[in-house]
Amino acid sequence: MKFFIDTANIEQIKQAEHLGILDGVTTNPSLMAKEGVTGNNNILKHYLKICNLVTGDVSAEVISVDYDGIIKEGEILANLHKQIVVKVPMIPDGIKAIKYFSEKGIKTNCTLIFSSGQALLAAKAGATYVSPFIGRLDDVSTDGLVLIEEIRLIFDNYAFETEILAASIRNPMHIINCAKIGADVMTGPLSAIIALSKHPLTDIGLEKFLADHRKGN
Ligand code: G3P
């Protein structure tokens, strides 16, 4: 399973990269705004900064919602750096744009996926990744993990190469359950990644090992 961090925060990206297990970064307009990055030039510079910090894919989202605008923006983003994956919303013009990018060899991440039908359409258009938002489904009393299971089944039935990028991850159990189902990638906050490493018996065991070592010296 690939681990992406879902943030535009440079310090958190550095910390995740430092762990040695980071495979990529996803961002979205809300995450960019949260870091106070505004204006087209600053946004592009920020993407470049992120690309220079990590070795894997960096998803950069278009703002346009019409086909021509998505193509124009996507090409600018793709030309910025070879690690950029153009993030396109699941709307009819987005599907058409994903098909265009796929034929041009430009990687895409189809975002705002909330149903298996949407994921199927994105895969048919040639998306590199689909991003089902499991946390936001959980927020409205719908089991987000069921969506991951359905997409896994459909993609396996037809051997689609599109990768399932489980997004809107909120906690370590989301990551573990997505791994059990076989999501190809998860993107989540640093806190959920770090939480995977925690266990009270590890802390107690380590404390005892160190205390016993001190006794013997
Ligand atoms: O990558 C999509 C993700 O950022 C959405 O997460 O927590 O805003 O639902 P969240």
py3Dmol code that shows the C-alpha trace and the ligand (Angstrom):
import py3Dmol

protein = """\
ATOM      1  CA  MET A   1       0.000   0.000   0.000  1.00  0.00           C
ATOM      2  CA  LYS A   2       1.328   3.436  -0.942  1.00  0.00           C
ATOM      3  CA  PHE A   3       1.226   6.154   1.728  1.00  0.00           C
ATOM      4  CA  PHE A   4       0.464   9.713   0.618  1.00  0.00           C
ATOM      5  CA  ILE A   5       0.141  12.653   3.003  1.00  0.00           C
ATOM      6  CA  ASP A   6      -2.920  14.849   2.519  1.00  0.00           C
ATOM      7  CA  THR A   7      -1.666  18.343   3.269  1.00  0.00           C
ATOM      8  CA  ALA A   8      -0.024  21.419   1.792  1.00  0.00           C
ATOM      9  CA  ASN A   9       1.842  22.064   5.060  1.00  0.00           C
ATOM     10  CA  ILE A  10       5.578  22.046   4.327  1.00  0.00           C
ATOM     11  CA  GLU A  11       6.651  21.087   7.868  1.00  0.00           C
ATOM     12  CA  GLN A  12       4.304  18.100   7.968  1.00  0.00           C
ATOM     13  CA  ILE A  13       5.439  16.968   4.528  1.00  0.00           C
ATOM     14  CA  LYS A  14       9.065  17.186   5.727  1.00  0.00           C
ATOM     15  CA  GLN A  15       8.232  15.158   8.864  1.00  0.00           C
ATOM     16  CA  ALA A  16       6.451  12.449   6.844  1.00  0.00           C
ATOM     17  CA  GLU A  17       9.307  12.328   4.314  1.00  0.00           C
ATOM     18  CA  HIS A  18      11.755  12.019   7.220  1.00  0.00           C
ATOM     19  CA  LEU A  19       9.986   8.795   8.329  1.00  0.00           C
ATOM     20  CA  GLY A  20      11.141   7.227   5.062  1.00  0.00           C
ATOM     21  CA  ILE A  21       7.752   5.738   4.172  1.00  0.00           C
ATOM     22  CA  LEU A  22       6.202   8.551   2.148  1.00  0.00           C
ATOM     23  CA  ASP A  23       5.150   7.766  -1.430  1.00  0.00           C
ATOM     24  CA  GLY A  24       3.479  11.033  -2.384  1.00  0.00           C
ATOM     25  CA  VAL A  25       1.404  14.075  -1.488  1.00  0.00           C
ATOM     26  CA  THR A  26      -2.173  15.106  -2.200  1.00  0.00           C
ATOM     27  CA  THR A  27      -3.444  18.658  -1.914  1.00  0.00           C
ATOM     28  CA  ASN A  28      -6.719  20.398  -2.649  1.00  0.00           C
ATOM     29  CA  PRO A  29      -7.814  24.053  -2.806  1.00  0.00           C
ATOM     30  CA  SER A  30      -8.990  23.975   0.837  1.00  0.00           C
ATOM     31  CA  LEU A  31      -5.628  22.619   2.029  1.00  0.00           C
ATOM     32  CA  MET A  32      -3.753  25.288   0.021  1.00  0.00           C
ATOM     33  CA  ALA A  33      -5.979  28.036   1.468  1.00  0.00           C
ATOM     34  CA  LYS A  34      -5.392  26.633   4.975  1.00  0.00           C
ATOM     35  CA  GLU A  35      -1.655  27.316   4.494  1.00  0.00           C
ATOM     36  CA  GLY A  36      -2.444  30.857   3.329  1.00  0.00           C
ATOM     37  CA  VAL A  37      -1.213  30.129  -0.204  1.00  0.00           C
ATOM     38  CA  THR A  38      -3.223  32.330  -2.569  1.00  0.00           C
ATOM     39  CA  GLY A  39      -2.778  33.724  -6.077  1.00  0.00           C
ATOM     40  CA  ASN A  40      -1.870  31.598  -9.103  1.00  0.00           C
ATOM     41  CA  ASN A  41       1.880  32.266  -9.012  1.00  0.00           C
ATOM     42  CA  ASN A  42       2.198  31.521  -5.307  1.00  0.00           C
ATOM     43  CA  ILE A  43       0.164  28.346  -5.718  1.00  0.00           C
ATOM     44  CA  LEU A  44       2.426  27.125  -8.543  1.00  0.00           C
ATOM     45  CA  LYS A  45       5.543  27.995  -6.492  1.00  0.00           C
ATOM     46  CA  HIS A  46       4.128  26.053  -3.541  1.00  0.00           C
ATOM     47  CA  TYR A  47       3.564  22.967  -5.713  1.00  0.00           C
ATOM     48  CA  LEU A  48       7.171  23.228  -6.919  1.00  0.00           C
ATOM     49  CA  LYS A  49       8.393  23.436  -3.328  1.00  0.00           C
ATOM     50  CA  ILE A  50       6.452  20.264  -2.447  1.00  0.00           C
ATOM     51  CA  CYS A  51       7.762  18.420  -5.533  1.00  0.00           C
ATOM     52  CA  ASN A  52      11.320  19.279  -4.507  1.00  0.00           C
ATOM     53  CA  LEU A  53      10.759  17.853  -1.006  1.00  0.00           C
ATOM     54  CA  VAL A  54       9.449  14.418  -1.977  1.00  0.00           C
ATOM     55  CA  THR A  55      10.170  11.823  -4.636  1.00  0.00           C
ATOM     56  CA  GLY A  56       6.641  10.603  -5.435  1.00  0.00           C
ATOM     57  CA  ASP A  57       3.471  11.878  -7.066  1.00  0.00           C
ATOM     58  CA  VAL A  58       2.074  15.267  -6.016  1.00  0.00           C
ATOM     59  CA  SER A  59      -1.616  15.849  -6.776  1.00  0.00           C
ATOM     60  CA  ALA A  60      -2.441  19.447  -7.782  1.00  0.00           C
ATOM     61  CA  GLU A  61      -6.095  20.291  -8.276  1.00  0.00           C
ATOM     62  CA  VAL A  62      -7.601  22.357 -11.096  1.00  0.00           C
ATOM     63  CA  ILE A  63     -10.113  25.078 -10.225  1.00  0.00           C
ATOM     64  CA  SER A  64     -11.872  25.213 -13.603  1.00  0.00           C
ATOM     65  CA  VAL A  65     -15.085  23.274 -14.074  1.00  0.00           C
ATOM     66  CA  ASP A  66     -15.371  23.545 -17.875  1.00  0.00           C
ATOM     67  CA  TYR A  67     -13.485  21.289 -20.303  1.00  0.00           C
ATOM     68  CA  ASP A  68     -11.309  23.983 -21.937  1.00  0.00           C
ATOM     69  CA  GLY A  69     -10.409  25.511 -18.602  1.00  0.00           C
ATOM     70  CA  ILE A  70      -9.521  22.124 -17.061  1.00  0.00           C
ATOM     71  CA  ILE A  71      -7.284  21.302 -20.049  1.00  0.00           C
ATOM     72  CA  LYS A  72      -5.508  24.683 -19.927  1.00  0.00           C
ATOM     73  CA  GLU A  73      -4.939  24.543 -16.166  1.00  0.00           C
ATOM     74  CA  GLY A  74      -4.009  20.861 -16.196  1.00  0.00           C
ATOM     75  CA  GLU A  75      -1.367  21.385 -18.879  1.00  0.00           C
ATOM     76  CA  ILE A  76       0.187  24.262 -16.920  1.00  0.00           C
ATOM     77  CA  LEU A  77       0.288  22.078 -13.790  1.00  0.00           C
ATOM     78  CA  ALA A  78       1.669  19.045 -15.630  1.00  0.00           C
ATOM     79  CA  ASN A  79       4.399  21.163 -17.256  1.00  0.00           C
ATOM     80  CA  LEU A  80       5.438  22.536 -13.872  1.00  0.00           C
ATOM     81  CA  HIS A  81       7.112  19.320 -12.682  1.00  0.00           C
ATOM     82  CA  LYS A  82       7.233  15.661 -13.712  1.00  0.00           C
ATOM     83  CA  GLN A  83       5.854  14.569 -10.319  1.00  0.00           C
ATOM     84  CA  ILE A  84       2.617  16.532 -10.719  1.00  0.00           C
ATOM     85  CA  VAL A  85      -0.608  14.545 -11.049  1.00  0.00           C
ATOM     86  CA  VAL A  86      -3.522  16.679 -12.284  1.00  0.00           C
ATOM     87  CA  LYS A  87      -6.436  16.407  -9.866  1.00  0.00           C
ATOM     88  CA  VAL A  88      -9.753  16.722 -11.686  1.00  0.00           C
ATOM     89  CA  PRO A  89     -13.251  16.746 -10.147  1.00  0.00           C
ATOM     90  CA  MET A  90     -15.779  14.018 -10.991  1.00  0.00           C
ATOM     91  CA  ILE A  91     -18.008  16.045 -13.311  1.00  0.00           C
ATOM     92  CA  PRO A  92     -18.865  15.351 -16.981  1.00  0.00           C
ATOM     93  CA  ASP A  93     -16.291  17.872 -18.304  1.00  0.00           C
ATOM     94  CA  GLY A  94     -13.787  16.367 -15.870  1.00  0.00           C
ATOM     95  CA  ILE A  95     -14.297  12.867 -17.287  1.00  0.00           C
ATOM     96  CA  LYS A  96     -13.719  14.202 -20.810  1.00  0.00           C
ATOM     97  CA  ALA A  97     -10.588  16.030 -19.644  1.00  0.00           C
ATOM     98  CA  ILE A  98      -9.258  12.877 -17.924  1.00  0.00           C
ATOM     99  CA  LYS A  99      -9.624  11.014 -21.223  1.00  0.00           C
ATOM    100  CA  TYR A 100      -7.668  13.790 -22.991  1.00  0.00           C
ATOM    101  CA  PHE A 101      -4.900  13.817 -20.338  1.00  0.00           C
ATOM    102  CA  SER A 102      -4.699  10.025 -20.362  1.00  0.00           C
ATOM    103  CA  GLU A 103      -4.137  10.027 -24.145  1.00  0.00           C
ATOM    104  CA  LYS A 104      -1.403  12.659 -23.691  1.00  0.00           C
ATOM    105  CA  GLY A 105       0.335  10.564 -20.993  1.00  0.00           C
ATOM    106  CA  ILE A 106      -0.509  13.082 -18.245  1.00  0.00           C
ATOM    107  CA  LYS A 107      -1.286  11.464 -14.884  1.00  0.00           C
ATOM    108  CA  THR A 108      -4.657  12.270 -13.281  1.00  0.00           C
ATOM    109  CA  ASN A 109      -6.389  11.883  -9.944  1.00  0.00           C
ATOM    110  CA  CYS A 110     -10.186  11.965 -10.214  1.00  0.00           C
ATOM    111  CA  THR A 111     -11.403  13.545  -6.999  1.00  0.00           C
ATOM    112  CA  LEU A 112     -14.689  13.851  -5.102  1.00  0.00           C
ATOM    113  CA  ILE A 113     -15.677  10.216  -5.729  1.00  0.00           C
ATOM    114  CA  PHE A 114     -18.653   9.148  -3.623  1.00  0.00           C
ATOM    115  CA  SER A 115     -20.065   6.205  -5.612  1.00  0.00           C
ATOM    116  CA  SER A 116     -18.733   3.139  -7.409  1.00  0.00           C
ATOM    117  CA  GLY A 117     -20.383   4.333 -10.639  1.00  0.00           C
ATOM    118  CA  GLN A 118     -18.289   7.500 -10.525  1.00  0.00           C
ATOM    119  CA  ALA A 119     -15.146   5.423  -9.978  1.00  0.00           C
ATOM    120  CA  LEU A 120     -16.038   3.168 -12.930  1.00  0.00           C
ATOM    121  CA  LEU A 121     -16.468   6.180 -15.232  1.00  0.00           C
ATOM    122  CA  ALA A 122     -13.149   7.687 -14.139  1.00  0.00           C
ATOM    123  CA  ALA A 123     -11.365   4.365 -14.717  1.00  0.00           C
ATOM    124  CA  LYS A 124     -12.916   4.035 -18.189  1.00  0.00           C
ATOM    125  CA  ALA A 125     -11.638   7.539 -18.986  1.00  0.00           C
ATOM    126  CA  GLY A 126      -8.133   6.374 -18.013  1.00  0.00           C
ATOM    127  CA  ALA A 127      -7.633   8.068 -14.637  1.00  0.00           C
ATOM    128  CA  THR A 128      -4.358   7.141 -12.930  1.00  0.00           C
ATOM    129  CA  TYR A 129      -6.052   7.382  -9.514  1.00  0.00           C
ATOM    130  CA  VAL A 130      -9.613   7.652  -8.210  1.00  0.00           C
ATOM    131  CA  SER A 131     -10.120   9.344  -4.843  1.00  0.00           C
ATOM    132  CA  PRO A 132     -13.120   7.993  -2.914  1.00  0.00           C
ATOM    133  CA  PHE A 133     -13.685  10.201   0.172  1.00  0.00           C
ATOM    134  CA  ILE A 134     -14.373   7.730   2.953  1.00  0.00           C
ATOM    135  CA  GLY A 135     -14.371  10.132   5.920  1.00  0.00           C
ATOM    136  CA  ARG A 136     -16.941  12.428   4.325  1.00  0.00           C
ATOM    137  CA  LEU A 137     -19.221   9.426   3.663  1.00  0.00           C
ATOM    138  CA  ASP A 138     -18.827   8.342   7.297  1.00  0.00           C
ATOM    139  CA  ASP A 139     -19.788  11.920   8.258  1.00  0.00           C
ATOM    140  CA  VAL A 140     -23.212  11.403   6.651  1.00  0.00           C
ATOM    141  CA  SER A 141     -23.786   7.968   8.243  1.00  0.00           C
ATOM    142  CA  THR A 142     -22.736   6.010   5.141  1.00  0.00           C
ATOM    143  CA  ASP A 143     -19.961   3.442   5.501  1.00  0.00           C
ATOM    144  CA  GLY A 144     -17.094   4.770   3.390  1.00  0.00           C
ATOM    145  CA  LEU A 145     -15.304   1.409   3.522  1.00  0.00           C
ATOM    146  CA  VAL A 146     -18.182  -0.257   1.628  1.00  0.00           C
ATOM    147  CA  LEU A 147     -17.402   2.088  -1.259  1.00  0.00           C
ATOM    148  CA  ILE A 148     -13.732   1.018  -1.223  1.00  0.00           C
ATOM    149  CA  GLU A 149     -14.847  -2.656  -1.308  1.00  0.00           C
ATOM    150  CA  GLU A 150     -17.193  -2.037  -4.255  1.00  0.00           C
ATOM    151  CA  ILE A 151     -14.554  -0.179  -6.276  1.00  0.00           C
ATOM    152  CA  ARG A 152     -11.931  -2.887  -5.540  1.00  0.00           C
ATOM    153  CA  LEU A 153     -14.355  -5.564  -6.824  1.00  0.00           C
ATOM    154  CA  ILE A 154     -15.229  -3.631  -9.997  1.00  0.00           C
ATOM    155  CA  PHE A 155     -11.623  -2.727 -10.835  1.00  0.00           C
ATOM    156  CA  ASP A 156     -10.513  -6.342 -10.279  1.00  0.00           C
ATOM    157  CA  ASN A 157     -13.392  -7.694 -12.420  1.00  0.00           C
ATOM    158  CA  TYR A 158     -12.100  -5.754 -15.408  1.00  0.00           C
ATOM    159  CA  ALA A 159      -8.403  -5.476 -14.533  1.00  0.00           C
ATOM    160  CA  PHE A 160      -8.527  -1.667 -14.594  1.00  0.00           C
ATOM    161  CA  GLU A 161      -5.090  -0.208 -13.974  1.00  0.00           C
ATOM    162  CA  THR A 162      -6.572   2.832 -12.206  1.00  0.00           C
ATOM    163  CA  GLU A 163      -5.377   2.879  -8.599  1.00  0.00           C
ATOM    164  CA  ILE A 164      -7.776   3.272  -5.683  1.00  0.00           C
ATOM    165  CA  LEU A 165      -6.520   6.219  -3.620  1.00  0.00           C
ATOM    166  CA  ALA A 166      -8.537   6.102  -0.398  1.00  0.00           C
ATOM    167  CA  ALA A 167      -8.968   9.756   0.598  1.00  0.00           C
ATOM    168  CA  SER A 168     -10.567  11.720   3.407  1.00  0.00           C
ATOM    169  CA  ILE A 169      -8.849   9.336   5.824  1.00  0.00           C
ATOM    170  CA  ARG A 170      -9.376  10.473   9.384  1.00  0.00           C
ATOM    171  CA  ASN A 171      -7.810   7.846  11.674  1.00  0.00           C
ATOM    172  CA  PRO A 172      -5.491   4.798  11.775  1.00  0.00           C
ATOM    173  CA  MET A 173      -8.419   2.318  11.560  1.00  0.00           C
ATOM    174  CA  HIS A 174      -9.389   3.849   8.206  1.00  0.00           C
ATOM    175  CA  ILE A 175      -5.864   3.062   6.986  1.00  0.00           C
ATOM    176  CA  ILE A 176      -5.864  -0.502   8.361  1.00  0.00           C
ATOM    177  CA  ASN A 177      -9.318  -1.287   6.951  1.00  0.00           C
ATOM    178  CA  CYS A 178      -8.406   0.163   3.552  1.00  0.00           C
ATOM    179  CA  ALA A 179      -5.260  -1.982   3.572  1.00  0.00           C
ATOM    180  CA  LYS A 180      -7.357  -5.086   4.398  1.00  0.00           C
ATOM    181  CA  ILE A 181      -9.674  -4.344   1.468  1.00  0.00           C
ATOM    182  CA  GLY A 182      -6.735  -3.729  -0.855  1.00  0.00           C
ATOM    183  CA  ALA A 183      -6.858  -0.007  -1.612  1.00  0.00           C
ATOM    184  CA  ASP A 184      -3.691   0.751  -3.610  1.00  0.00           C
ATOM    185  CA  VAL A 185      -2.985   4.046  -1.870  1.00  0.00           C
ATOM    186  CA  MET A 186      -4.179   5.924   1.169  1.00  0.00           C
ATOM    187  CA  THR A 187      -3.879   9.655   1.707  1.00  0.00           C
ATOM    188  CA  GLY A 188      -4.312  11.008   5.190  1.00  0.00           C
ATOM    189  CA  PRO A 189      -3.047  13.426   7.806  1.00  0.00           C
ATOM    190  CA  LEU A 190       0.341  12.949   9.493  1.00  0.00           C
ATOM    191  CA  SER A 191      -1.502  12.266  12.791  1.00  0.00           C
ATOM    192  CA  ALA A 192      -3.189   9.124  11.376  1.00  0.00           C
ATOM    193  CA  ILE A 193       0.117   7.856   9.954  1.00  0.00           C
ATOM    194  CA  ILE A 194       1.984   8.405  13.238  1.00  0.00           C
ATOM    195  CA  ALA A 195      -0.900   6.809  15.194  1.00  0.00           C
ATOM    196  CA  LEU A 196      -0.207   3.520  13.368  1.00  0.00           C
ATOM    197  CA  SER A 197       3.098   3.285  15.249  1.00  0.00           C
ATOM    198  CA  LYS A 198       1.545   3.603  18.714  1.00  0.00           C
ATOM    199  CA  HIS A 199       0.815   0.799  21.173  1.00  0.00           C
ATOM    200  CA  PRO A 200       0.914   1.037  24.994  1.00  0.00           C
ATOM    201  CA  LEU A 201       2.555  -2.410  25.240  1.00  0.00           C
ATOM    202  CA  THR A 202       5.365  -1.150  22.998  1.00  0.00           C
ATOM    203  CA  ASP A 203       5.946   1.769  25.395  1.00  0.00           C
ATOM    204  CA  ILE A 204       5.783  -0.461  28.494  1.00  0.00           C
ATOM    205  CA  GLY A 205       8.037  -3.080  26.877  1.00  0.00           C
ATOM    206  CA  LEU A 206      10.615  -0.516  25.809  1.00  0.00           C
ATOM    207  CA  GLU A 207      10.649   1.104  29.237  1.00  0.00           C
ATOM    208  CA  LYS A 208      11.308  -2.329  30.813  1.00  0.00           C
ATOM    209  CA  PHE A 209      14.074  -3.237  28.335  1.00  0.00           C
ATOM    210  CA  LEU A 210      15.838   0.068  29.018  1.00  0.00           C
ATOM    211  CA  ALA A 211      15.400  -0.234  32.820  1.00  0.00           C
ATOM    212  CA  ASP A 212      16.819  -3.803  32.772  1.00  0.00           C
ATOM    213  CA  HIS A 213      19.741  -2.624  30.642  1.00  0.00           C
ATOM    214  CA  ARG A 214      20.474   0.159  33.151  1.00  0.00           C
ATOM    215  CA  LYS A 215      20.398  -2.400  36.033  1.00  0.00           C
ATOM    216  CA  GLY A 216      22.989  -4.570  34.303  1.00  0.00           C
ATOM    217  CA  ASN A 217      25.404  -1.630  33.738  1.00  0.00           C
TER     218      ASN A 217
END
"""
ligand_1 = """\
10
G3P
O -7.867 14.227 -0.427
C -9.218 14.557 -0.144
C -9.304 14.899 1.274
O -8.466 15.980 1.477
C -10.592 15.239 1.893
O -10.378 15.093 3.248
O -10.788 15.417 5.632
O -11.395 17.220 3.989
O -12.709 15.115 4.090
P -11.381 15.757 4.297
"""
view = py3Dmol.view(width=600, height=400)
view.addModel(protein, "pdb")
view.setStyle({"model": 0}, {"cartoon": {"style": "trace"}})
view.addModel(ligand_1, "xyz")
view.setStyle({"model": 1}, {"stick": {}})
view.zoomTo()
view.show()
